Amino acid sequence: MSRLARILPGSLSVLLFFAAWEGYCRYSGISPLILPAPSGIGVAFAELVQERATWRHFGVTLGETLAGFFIATVTGVALGGIIARSPLLERAFHPFVVASQVVPKVALVPLFVLWFGFGPTSKVVVSAVIAFFPVLTNTILGLRSIDGGHEDVFRAARARPLQRFRMLDLPSALPAILAGMEMAVVLATIGAVVGEYLGGNAGLGYLAVATMNAFQTDRLFAIVLLLTAMGFALFAAMASLRRLLIPWHRSAERH
Amino acid sequence: MSIRVVCQGLSKTFVTRTGRVAALDPIKLDVAPGEFVVLIGASGCGKTTLLRIIGGLDTASSGTIGLAAGMPGRNGIGFVFQQPNLLPWMTVEQNVALPLRLAGMRRAERLDRARALCAMVGIGGFERRWPRELSGGMQQRAAIARALANDPALLLMDEPFGALDALTRARLNAELERIWMATGATVMLVTHSISEAVMLADRIVVMSPRPGRIREIVPVPFARPRPPAIEESGEFQAIAGRLRRLLAPEGLREVTTPALLTHMPADQRDATEGSA
């Protein structure tokens, strides 16, 4: 398939979508306070990115997201590694793991604000808590899926435990861990933004609420666009990390 | 460098939900230094279990194994499995060099040795590829190279060519004989194939199932190296016939088996008997 034939259907449908949106806004007489036209959002976006304050808020949200993602990854991999090794610990932790999967964590945000204040700390905590579970479960899955034949190779060669961990366990589990991290980076963004919605005075989530209260709907769309761009950049960075760390794995092949 | 393997009263019992299952009745086996011994038998006769116990991958329920004479220490055993079991995150040369890396050899040195081994097993030029880029036969060659990496005194092979087509298998049999003659290692190889057993072995240990035990030990007197044409000789066929009768299920041996088997092509014959 040629490059053009691959890209064309997608770009065409996106273009058509925006054309229909623009047309509807112009001819239906709908208030731009309810649904602004793409062109209006474009103008608002251009204004938004030129303001200094925007990038301060952007930096706050990005910082919270990265901190939450980092904490989630480190604790998820560490705890997953411990649980995968010990059936006893897994049984002990099981109720907590299930409960924390099922509890709608977003509903806990007011509690985190109460405990950790209106500053960035509560947002980092929300972000980490939400992003933690895919890392944990995927780490356990990855470490449990080590090929028995590969284990035999290391046993037959009398590998020491640390050698086995470095050359077998870690690389075996890495594809699953990276898949968990890919989910986690998206969830960490959501966590940070939701945290900002509910309290504080900084970050793109706060900016979105403030903009909404001022009925600047086109600007609100522009902020969502900026958040989308941030999420996409983080996701793309994870995909590059995947290609860098596991070039041998099928998931790292370019499509 | 080679090694003598002495098994005394070696047995293995598995405990399952329904009770105890004897996988191996006490085994007595003495393999001479530099000897090529083939273990053959139906599925469930414990030949793989025996090999894994000798290689330290399983523990015996009772009995002892002695690995005597020229005991080379930590890395004296090379193991080739039914599957290549190459690590997909290492290139072919890194896979071959793995035992050397585990033994602490320096990087440049071990990769040099790995490349020499790749050339020896006939996969020169593929050292930098990922395992998934190699065919099944080439992957198994790489696995053999890995097992040979630290010059083992004892090479244990568990149906190493079972997953390969007949032609590749015959070629690798010949190369294995050459490698064995060059290294002088003691080899214990498990197979389902009667012709592979007669082609390679100094002695063939015929095992029977439930519980796994040694039924008979058949010596193969042919000189080395053995040309492929030897398979058509009367002596070869006589030994193969004897193995076939030993391996046929009890009761069926006298009447049905010979008539049935003479109408089957040779490769199918092996497969049928192996699973019988």
Interface residues (C-beta under 8 A of the other chain):
Chain A: D147 G149 H150 D152 V153 F154 R155 A156 A157 R158 A159 R160 Q163 M167 L168 P171 L174 I246 W248 H249 R250
Chain B: G55 G56 L57 R74 N75 I77 G78 F79 F81 Q83 N85 L87 P88 W89 M90 L98 P99 R101 L102 W130 R132 R146
